[in-house]
Amino acid sequence: MRAFWGAVRRTVPTMVLMAPSSLVTALFPLALFVAALTIVAAGAGLVFLPVVLVVLRLWTDAHRALAGRLLGRPVRRRFRPLQGGVLSWWRGVFGDRTTWRDLAWLPVQVAVGLPLGLLTALSLGLVLASLAGTLFWWALPDSDPVQLLPGVTIADWGTAVVSGVPVLLGSGALLVFVLPSLARWWAALTLAVLDRSDAEQLEERVEVLTESRAGALAAHGAELRRIERDLHDGIQARLVSIALRLGIVRQTMDTEPAVASTLLAEATEGVEAAMTELRTIVRGIYPPILSDRGLAGAVRSLVADCPVPAHLDLDETGELPAAVETAAYFVLAEALTNVAKHSGAKSVDVRLRTAGQRLVVEVTDDGRGGINEAGGSGVVGIRRRVAALDGVVTVDSPVGGPSRIVVELPCGR
C-alpha cells in the first residue's frame, strides 16, 4: 500500500508538468527552423543550430530521467558538451544518433504529453472543485450558485453531497487508478523513442568495458610500481644494511666482541623492522584481517579505527567472492580516510548491504562537501578499483554537504 501511494505521489506531479513541458517542447521546432533560416541569411545558424540541439539534449535528458523514475530504473544521461570549433560541433551533434532520436521525440511529446498533462490538470481541478463546492457552497451568493454537474444547482447540503461526491470519486479514481498506468505508458513510450537500441547498448557496453579494462590495467600497473618501490626503497635497503652489519660482525667477532654484539642487536632490530614493513606491504595486497575475521569483522575494525565518530549499519551479506571483499574493504578504507582528511565532518554513517546480486557500500558524512575528484580526494582510485569489477560509483557531494558515496559491486551469486 505504501508503494502504491508512493507511485501516485510521484505520478501526479510529473503528469501535471506534462502540459507546460509539451508547450516548451513545441518551441524547439520553431527554434530549429529559425536557426536553419539564419544559416542562409547570415551564417549565424552555423553556431545557433548546434547550440539549440545541445539545449534540446538537456531537455530530453530531463525527460529520460523522469521516465526512468516512473518506471523505477536508472537511465543514463546522454548529454555531450560542444567541443572544439564549429565544424567539430556539427560533426559531434549530427554524427550522434541520439540527436535524431531527440528530434523524433518532439512530435511524440507534444501529441502525447499535452493531452496527458491536460487530463491530469482537469482531474486535479475537479477534485479540488468538488471538495470546495461540496463543503463551501453556502459561501457563494445566491446569484452565482455552484454547479458541479450540468443542470444541478447546489442550494442545500443534500444536493451538495449528491452532486459533489460522484465528481470527487470519479476524478479521484482517475488520479489514483488510471493516471499511474497512463504515466507508465508515457514513460515506456518516451524511453522507446529516446533510449538506445540494442546495438547501441552493446556498443556502449563495449566502450565501458574498454574504459574499465584500461582503468584496471592502470590501477594494476600503479599497484605493481608501488609494491616494487616499497620493496626496493624499504625492505631491500634494510636487508642490505643487515647484511653489512652481519659482515662486520663476522670480521670483529673474535677481536671486538662488544662491537659485534652491538651490531648483532642492530641487525636483529633491522630484521624485525623489515618483517613489519613486509607485513604492511602484504596487507596492502590482501588484508589478512579479511581472512581472519571476514568482511564484517574487517569493516567493524575500519569503522572503530576511524578518527571521525562513525556509525555502522551492517546487514548480513553472506559469502562473497574474495575480489569483491577486497574491493569493498579498500573502498571503505579510502572513503573513511578521505572523510578524516578532507571533509571536516563531525560524524559519518557507513552502511553495508546486499541488493539483489550486488554488494552496496554507502558512506555518508556531514562535512563541508564539494568533493573534487581531480584534487586528490581518492575518489579516482575508488572508481578505478570498482570499475575493474564492473561496479558503479555514485558521488553526491554538494558544496556545504553532506557528502554521500555509494559503491555497487556485482557479487556474482
Secondary structure, DSSP 8 states (H G I E B T S, - for coil): -HHHHHHHHHHHHHHHTHHHHHHHHTHHHHHHHHHHHHHHHTSTHHHHHHHHHHHHHHHHHHHHHHHHHHHTS----------SSHHHHHHHHHT-HHHHHHHHHHHHIIIIIHHHHHHHHHHHHHHHHHHHHHHHGGGS-TTS-EEEETTEEE-SHHHHHHHHHHHHHHHHHIIIIIHHHHHHHHHHHHHHHHS--HHHHHHHHHHHHHHHHHHHHHHHHHHHHHHHHHIIIIIIHHHHHHHHHHHHHHHHTTT-HHHHHHHHHHHHHHHHHHHHHHHHHHHHHS-HHHHHHHHHHHHHHHHHH-SS-EEEEE-------HHHHHHHHHHHHHHHHHIIIII--S-EEEEEEEETTEEEEEEEE-S-----GGGT-SHHHHHHHHHTTT-EEEEE--TTS-EEEEEEEE---
